[in-house]
Amino acid sequence: MTYSALLTAIYADYDRLWSTWTAEMEKEGGIGTIVFLPEGYKAAEGLDRASFAYWTDERARSYLVDAGISPDGFDSLLEDVSVAEEFLVMIVEEIGDTGGRAVHVHRVGRIGTN
């Protein structure tokens, strides 16, 4: 899956991922993020074949700092997330053949229709 296909699939499977996120949040005792690493989704043919993990806010922040990325944006999303309606997703994307990685953090909510 590409990054954009994964993000689309995440919104399409909102209910299952939100349930997973809330269960993990209760188990861990705090807000965190669902994390998709390239090795867990790149070769997957769909979201049901992709693997992901729940990281506490401390682990996600540590990952960002270790990668040389300021955690300020993550912290801002973390502070504003409405746990009754939204969850956080971190998608780590490989950047071409450079060996570099980009980190995208999203606050995912249900997409409403009129």
N, C-alpha and C positions, 0 to 999 in steps of 0.2 A: 504494500500500500504506500502511496505517496502521503506526504504531510497533509495536503488538501483533502485527499480521499479519506484519510483517518479523521480529520476534523469534522467532515460532513457526516461520517458514520457515528461519531460521538454524539452529535446533536440528534441524529435519527434514533439512537438507542439511549436517549436521556434517562428514561425511567429505570432501566437496569443499572446504569452507571451511578445514578444518584442514590439508588438503594445500596449499592456496594459501598459508595463513599460514606454514606451516613452510618452504615454498620461498622465500617473500619474506624470511623471517627469516634464512635462510641467505645469500641474495643480499645483504641489507643488513648482515649481520654483527651483528645484535642483535635483541632482542625488541621488537616493536611491536604495533600493533593494526590490525585491519581496520576501516575507517571507512565508514559509510554516511551521506551527507549527504542532506537532503530532496530536493534537485534530482535526485538519482540514484535515489531509490526511490519517491517520493510518487506519481508517475504510472504506475509499473510495475505490471503485472498479476500479477507473480510474481517470485520471487527471481532466476530466470533472465533476467529483463528489467531487473533493478535493476543499477545500477553501484556499485562500491565501490573503495576504494583501500587500500593498505597504507601506514601512517604509522609511522615510527620512533618510539621513545618520546620522543625530543627534540621531534619535530614535534607529536606529540599533546599533550605537556606545554605547549608553546608556544601551541597553539591554546586550551587551557584557560585559561592565564594571560591571553592576549589577550582572552578572553571574560569575564574577571573571576571565573573559577572556580578555586578552590584545586585543585592537582593532587594533593593528599594521598591522596584515595581511589583515584585512578588509580595512583599509586605503590605503594600497598598491594596492589592487585590484581596489578600488574606483578611485585612481589616474590614473590607467592605462587603465580603461575601455574606449573603443571606442564606444561612444553612437550611432554612425551610423550603427554599426554592432553587438554590444554585449549588454548584460544586466546582472545585478547582481542578484543572487538568494541566499537566506539564507535558509537552511533547518535545522530545529531543530529536533534532533532525540532522542527519549527516549533510555536509555541504560538499557536494560533488566528490571529486577524488582527492581533495586537499587533506582529508583526515580531520578537518574541523567540524565542529558541531554548533548548531544554533539551538537556543532554548526558547520555546514559546510557552507562555503561561496564559491560560484562558479561564475566565469565570463563565461557566456554562449554565445557562438557564433554559427553561422550556421555551420553545419557539411557539408563540401564539398565532392563531389565524383568526380572521374575522369572517 
